[in-house]
Amino acid sequence: ARQGFIDRNPESLKLHGRASQFLPGGNTRTVLYYDPFPLTFVSGEGCRLEDADGHRYVDFLGEFTAGIFGHSDPVIRQAVVGAMGNGINLGGHGPLEARLADLVCSRFPSIERVRFANSGTEANLLAIALAKAFTRRDKILVFDGAYHGSLLTFGGGAGSPVNVPHHFVIAPFNGFEETQKLIRQQGDDLAAVLVEPMQGSAGCIPGDPEFLSMLRSETSATGSLLIFDEVMTSRLAAGGRQQQLDIRPDLTTLGKYIGGGMSFGAFGGRSDIMDLFDPARPGALPHAGTFNNNVLTMAAGVAALSEVYTPEAAQALNARGDALREALNRLFRETGLPFVATGLGSLIGLHPTPDTPNSPADLEACDPAIRELVFLDLLEDGVYLARRGLIALSLPIGDAEVDMFLDVMRARSTRWRDALG
Ligand code: PMP
């Protein structure tokens, strides 16, 4: 499969070689790197991608969930072009910022006030800083395997060497008793618990509803804040995963699709906490950022939430995801392929293990060679998803694309089963 990939993609290979002269690894996003070299895409339309060698793919990755609208949504394109026409980089307040804030606050009842940033990473960094300032406490409890952004990565138990230095306490995801004990032990040293209601990067592993409810009650009892990182999961319903769980976090972080596919992050929540950022108040916390209210993102976000990813669209997209996950798991049972499709709604994790994982540790035994084979075979068949098995459906994906994907999976199942031995 590897040699076939190299032979089919001479132009991507050449471009990768050139890029590597100037960019370590040929790229700016570590997550996009894979061996032997990553493909270079030259264009996208709807749910289709084209690479530098002219191959076409159905895009099942959806830009790691930010690309919910596909590559050329006409409403968003018009909003961005319209904003360009009015001038960008105005260096002041603009009307679109408050409109987007209104749309966000209306969708997420726990978000009484919101502030914008340029990435989910920034949103989480600001939420942590805010929680520490509000509670005047120091420690942040996070979960093993969590991904809260480039500078907040907790795969494999330890933090990454580039993490922002905070006093992190690491708990086992979905580990009810241990986590409860840790929160009680930390007592009034704990500023916040930061959690993905479904761990996304770790493999689309949902948090047990009782586990997440326990986080709510324990943080309330000890006076620490509960922060839901809904950068990924906010797409699961109009009001995010918190709506489905009926849990009201103190703070929520957002990103990805809410900026209409432009660079975006946001954090918001209880007004008594968020108002620490009100610059009219003495001793207000500073929060600056040249592009926080950039008109292209604001315009795209307003169009996206008000016209494209409506509550009805959210429901339909997530129903399509649920149906695909069920169809995949049925296919695995029928073909005897020991794989499992995890996740919720339009977010699916595809894993070479027969058992549904309950924590990232459960996926450690997955054979990386099988993951590579699946990834390269699917590319050859015109299906693009993340090498680690992430699927994030976008709105332009229809029945034809879903059927095509299932046909490809079925046709490949014998080969993968044999490879597993
Ligand atoms: N939190 C979660 C749960 C994420 O999945 C991501 C991105 N994959 C981030 C934060 C970081 O967002 P960004 O890439 O915009 O910095």
Boltz pocket constraint, residues with backbone or C-beta under 6 A from the ligand:
constraints:
  - pocket:
      binder: B
      contacts: [[A, 64], [A, 118], [A, 119], [A, 120], [A, 121], [A, 122], [A, 124], [A, 147], [A, 148], [A, 149], [A, 150], [A, 196], [A, 198], [A, 200], [A, 201], [A, 229], [A, 230], [A, 231], [A, 232], [A, 255], [A, 256], [A, 264], [A, 265]]
      max_distance: 6.0
